[in-house]
Amino acid sequence: MTAPQALAGVRVLDLSRVLAGPWATQTLADLGAEVIKIERPGVGDDTRAWGPPFTTKTDGSRGDSAYFLCANRGKKSVELDIASPEGAETIRKLAATCDVVVENFKVGGLKKYGLDYAALSAANPRLVYCSITGFGQSGPRASQAGYDYMIQAMGGLMSVTGQPDGAPGAEPMKVGVAFVDLATGLYASNAILAALLHARNTGQGQHVDIALFDVQAAMLANQATNYFVSGVAPTRMGNAHPNLVPYQPFPCSDGMVVIAVGNDGQYRTLCGVLGVEHLATDPRYAANAGRIEHRAELVAAISAITSGWTMGELMARLEAAGVPCGPVNTIDQVFDEPQAKHRGLEISLERNDLSAPTKTVASPIRLSETPVRYDGAPPALGADTEAVLAGLKDG
């Protein structure tokens, strides 16, 4: 028998596009919700064209971009022009049948179509309506658009990412994926689940206000509290950790290995593995605070040893001793890791208009009683328009 899913019976109307909103709704779809993705006729979600690389259709023509595939599995695609009176009315009818609406239009952008929270909740008081914007529903920047890259900059992430001033290539750096969009999608899905639980308990929906800027500030985590406690703004440190030493990549003869020492005991063990027991008893390095003060000379001493070893040799010794470590992998190497294969992190989903299965990364959510299930590949544009709207008429 097919195991039940946690969100079976939950219906989500997805008016979002690009990444933060679709990332949230893909999580809901993985958990069993029915997600109806509304897309512009003939164009669809902007990311369908964000390539190369692109998939290939069975007739040899260009398919969707790889970018689109990463955030839209398990959804139903409906082509609908919400700017038209007919399209807006259809959205209102759909929203009346849904538990959740997710949108990422500018603040107030849907009000002129009668699709804002006030209008839709009046007809469906249990509705959870999630708005994802750059700066939230209030404040001096509320009306401005926000994009991941600019929010990484404004929100402080780039100020602590990259090589330190004076080092080769020193400049503020963004993260290699759209980190703020992804974190925003996760916060949004968490908030939606909390609001759904409240709605089921009370019959009352609510407006969920999620801002990229707020999320980035929250994700500063220890770097923000380092500032609050010290009064000094953290700066870029390359791959070094602001609060732990040694905790960074170290060179080997054939690559780099991250050594992540989290306490003084692990540090002493590391010194034993490397054959430098004197560094464990040296009063400059015995405690983490001293290791931070003398970071440069200690890192240089450890690097001089590890650079003569292969990655395999170093990791085997460290793992046997219980010192956390890992290789600096390229993306192809990630999915070739035995652990990735065991956990099934690469999944393939069939779509009948494409010449090959679509591959995406599995959800990291593992539930023992209501497991994640992948019910469909990221949909072709408008693949479900007829079925969804026919069901609406029948209802």
Rosetta blueprint (number, residue, H / E / L):
1 M L
2 T L
3 A L
4 P L
5 Q L
6 A L
7 L L
8 A L
9 G L
10 V L
11 R E
12 V E
13 L E
14 D E
15 L L
16 S L
17 R L
18 V L
19 L L
20 A H
21 G H
22 P H
23 W H
24 A H
25 T H
26 Q H
27 T H
28 L H
29 A H
30 D H
31 L L
32 G L
33 A L
34 E E
35 V E
36 I E
37 K E
38 I E
39 E E
40 R L
41 P L
42 G L
43 V L
44 G L
45 D L
46 D H
47 T H
48 R H
49 A H
50 W L
51 G L
52 P L
53 P L
54 F E
55 T E
56 T E
57 K E
58 T L
59 D L
60 G L
61 S L
62 R E
63 G E
64 D E
65 S E
66 A H
67 Y H
68 F H
69 L H
70 C L
71 A L
72 N L
73 R L
74 G L
75 K E
76 K E
77 S E
78 V E
79 E E
80 L L
81 D L
82 I L
83 A L
84 S L
85 P H
86 E H
87 G H
88 A H
89 E H
90 T H
91 I H
92 R H
93 K H
94 L H
95 A H
96 A H
97 T L
98 C L
99 D L
100 V E
101 V E
102 V E
103 E E
104 N L
105 F L
106 K L
107 V L
108 G L
109 G L
110 L L
111 K H
112 K H
113 Y H
114 G L
115 L L
116 D L
117 Y H
118 A H
119 A H
120 L H
121 S H
122 A H
123 A H
124 N L
125 P L
126 R L
127 L L
128 V E
129 Y E
130 C E
131 S E
132 I E
133 T E
134 G L
135 F L
136 G L
137 Q L
138 S L
139 G L
140 P L
141 R L
142 A L
143 S L
144 Q L
145 A L
146 G L
147 Y L
148 D H
149 Y H
150 M H
151 I H
152 Q H
153 A H
154 M H
155 G L
156 G L
157 L L
158 M H
159 S H
160 V H
161 T L
162 G L
163 Q L
164 P L
165 D L
166 G L
167 A L
168 P L
169 G L
170 A L
171 E L
172 P L
173 M L
174 K L
175 V L
176 G L
177 V L
178 A L
179 F H
180 V H
181 D H
182 L H
183 A H
184 T H
185 G H
186 L H
187 Y H
188 A H
189 S H
190 N H
191 A H
192 I H
193 L H
194 A H
195 A H
196 L H
197 L H
198 H H
199 A H
200 R H
201 N H
202 T H
203 G L
204 Q L
205 G L
206 Q E
207 H E
208 V E
209 D E
210 I E
211 A E
212 L H
213 F H
214 D H
215 V H
216 Q H
217 A H
218 A H
219 M L
220 L L
221 A H
222 N H
223 Q H
224 A H
225 T H
226 N H
227 Y H
228 F H
229 V H
230 S H
231 G L
232 V L
233 A L
234 P L
235 T L
236 R L
237 M L
238 G L
239 N L
240 A L
241 H L
242 P L
243 N L
244 L L
245 V L
246 P L
247 Y E
248 Q E
249 P E
250 F E
251 P E
252 C E
253 S L
254 D L
255 G E
256 M E
257 V E
258 V E
259 I E
260 A E
261 V L
262 G L
263 N L
264 D H
265 G H
266 Q H
267 Y H
268 R H
269 T H
270 L H
271 C H
272 G H
273 V H
274 L H
275 G L
276 V L
277 E H
278 H H
279 L H
280 A H
281 T H
282 D L
283 P L
284 R L
285 Y L
286 A L
287 A L
288 N H
289 A H
290 G H
291 R H
292 I H
293 E H
294 H L
295 R H
296 A H
297 E H
298 L H
299 V H
300 A H
301 A H
302 I H
303 S H
304 A H
305 I H
306 T H
307 S L
308 G L
309 W L
310 T L
311 M H
312 G H
313 E H
314 L H
315 M H
316 A H
317 R H
318 L H
319 E H
320 A H
321 A H
322 G L
323 V L
324 P L
325 C E
326 G E
327 P E
328 V L
329 N L
330 T L
331 I H
332 D H
333 Q H
334 V H
335 F H
336 D H
337 E L
338 P H
339 Q H
340 A H
341 K H
342 H H
343 R H
344 G L
345 L L
346 E E
347 I E
348 S E
349 L E
350 E L
351 R L
352 N L
353 D L
354 L E
355 S L
356 A L
357 P L
358 T E
359 K E
360 T E
361 V E
362 A L
363 S L
364 P L
365 I L
366 R L
367 L L
368 S L
369 E L
370 T L
371 P L
372 V L
373 R L
374 Y L
375 D L
376 G L
377 A L
378 P L
379 P L
380 A L
381 L L
382 G L
383 A L
384 D L
385 T H
386 E H
387 A H
388 V H
389 L H
390 A H
391 G H
392 L H
393 K H
394 D H
395 G L
